[in-house]
Structures are given as structure tokens and as C-alpha cells.
């Protein structure tokens, strides 16, 4: 099979499975040059090395990739896994097959551009539409926070719903509202309030993956569309956002901000029903006190 590997457009890897102290790992025995593009590593860094050695940041990942890939190889003649891999900073498709004597084969296809293309096309279409109507070219961007505006976010949700219906692709929405923001503006001034809005937008943007979408939902509300994840994984991402907001220092009399939130998974509703479900859950969180996030 090696003689054909260099003619394959996807990355091709011949792997050996290891299992020590209750932990799976994967050693690359052979790979074609395309693996360098996928991993941003050289062949010298990859061949003969264990996955956890080459990518130490796997320890911080939501997913235990060595275990997932090894179990897929052992339990099925051919497994396909599509997911965002933080270590690669890419959305990839794994094809896993040929398990024998603790070795197996794997191809890896980079789907990041394909996943981004719908959003990029939608963004360009809206820019063209607004240019034709003599509206500023950055029609999709909310100018204060430099994240997507409500109209574009709505269109993105429609596309995520379409992907769910056509491909069964799960997604979640995270609504977040800064607690007592009107009172904060009165106390510290609109300029300081605007700074807080910009900083919260930055926190959300840094927490988002390439396939997620972050936007301003209202005056003091924000939204994250978490694509290709179910609720249990979305809650982990949301928890990281909550921690970062908790660390945020206003540098004003040792004050901090609090934010209430709601994270919901799409289950086949209409757009209006889905948004209403998220907003109702957000109201319940706010009624429970500051800094509550419900799912």
C-alpha cells in the first residue's frame, strides 16, 4: 500500500497502536508528504514518534484522540470520523481501516475550507447586496465590537439548521447577557461600558473555533453558534468562556462583571422556536441571580 501513498491527495499514515498504564497512543510508522500539511510538522518530527509526544497540547483537548482513533480501528473494518482537531487547528475527516497486529492505516482529509466556505460565501453575498444598496462594505460586522451583527448571525443560524436537516450536523447556540449592564453604564459611563462590550466580544472570539460564529445579539447580549457539537461538548466550551469572564478585571474599585447565559442544542425546531427556547432559558438563568448559565 505504501507504493500508492504518494499518489493520494489526502494524508496517509501507517500507524502502530500502543497501550501503557491505561493510556492509548499512536506511533506513525510511515506517512506520505501530505501529512506535513495537515499537521504543520516535518516528517522527521512525525515518523517513529508517538502522537502525544508530537502534539503535547492534546492533553488540553476535549477529545482523547489517540483513544478515539485506536478504538475506531479495533472495532470496525472501516470507520469515518469528522471533527475539529485543536492540535492541527483544522476540521478533518479520518478514514481508519486495516487493523491487524496492533497496526492500522489512516487517511486524513482537511475539510476546514469546505466547512468555512458556506459562511464565507454568505458573507460575500451579503457584502455585495449591501454594496449594491450603497451601504458600507462591512455590512456583516457590528462596528463597536467588530464581531458579526444580528442580521448575519440570523443567516448563519439558518445555514446551520439547513446543515442539520441535510447532513444531520449537530449544533448549539450560546446566548450570554452581561448582568446589570444598564446600571453599570449609569455608574461608570458609556465609554467604559463600550470597553467592556469590546472585551467580552474578544473573550468570545478567542474561545471560538474556526467553524464557530460569534456575534452581538443585542445591546448587552452576545451569541455563539457552536457548529458540529452536541450539548455535552458545547457545555465544556461555554465553561471556558465563563472562566475567562470571571477572570476579567475591570480595574475599577476591584469590581468584576457577571454574565448570565443559556446554551441549547438544536433539535429540529423552526428558527423562531429555537431562538425562543434559548431566550426563555436565558430569562430563567437571570432570574436565579448573577453569573448563572443554564443548559
FENTAHU-V962695 format. One line per field, one symbol per residue. phi: phi as a letter, one per 30 degrees, with the letter a starting at -180 (. if undefined). psi: psi as a letter, one per 30 degrees, with the letter a starting at -180 (. if undefined). burial: + if it has 9 or more other ideal C-beta (glycine too) atoms within 8 Angstrom, else -. A space follows every 10 residues. Layout:
BEGIN
phi=???
psi=???
burial=???
END
This chain:
BEGIN
phi=.ddcddcddd dbbcccdbbb hibdbbcdda adddddddci bddddcdicd edddbddddc ddcddedddd ddddcbdbcb bcadcedchb cbccccaida hibacacbcd cedddddddd dddddddded ddchcedddd cdddcicddd ddeddddddd ddddddbidd abbccbbddh dddddddcjd ddddddeddd ededdddddd ccbcbccaeb cbbbccdibc dddedddddd deddddddcd hbhidbcbbc abbbcdbjdd eddddddddd ddddddddkd icbcb
psi=feffeffkfl kkkklkkljk hgkllkkjek llfffeeefh lleefekglk efeeifffff lekieeeeee eeeffkejkk kklkjeefhl jljkjklhkk hglllkkkkj geeeefeeee eeeeeeeeee efghlkehff kjeefhlkle eeeeeeeeee eeeeeefgjl llkjkkkkkh eeeeeeefle eeeeeeeeee eeeeeffklf flkklkfaeg klkkjjkhkl eeeeeeeeee eeeeeefkjf hjhgllllkl lkkkkkggll eeeeeeeeee eeeeeefflk gkkl.
burial=----+--+-+ +++++-++-- ---++++++- ++-++++++- --+--++-++ ++-++--+-- +---++++++ +++-----+- ++-+++++-+ +++++++--- --++++++++ ++--++-++- -++--++-++ +-------++ ++--+-++++ -+++++++++ +-++----++ +++++++++- +--++----- -+++-+++++ +-+++-++-+ +++++++--- +++++++++- +-++++++-+ ++-++--+-- ------++++ ++++++---- +--++-+++- ++-+++---- +++++
END
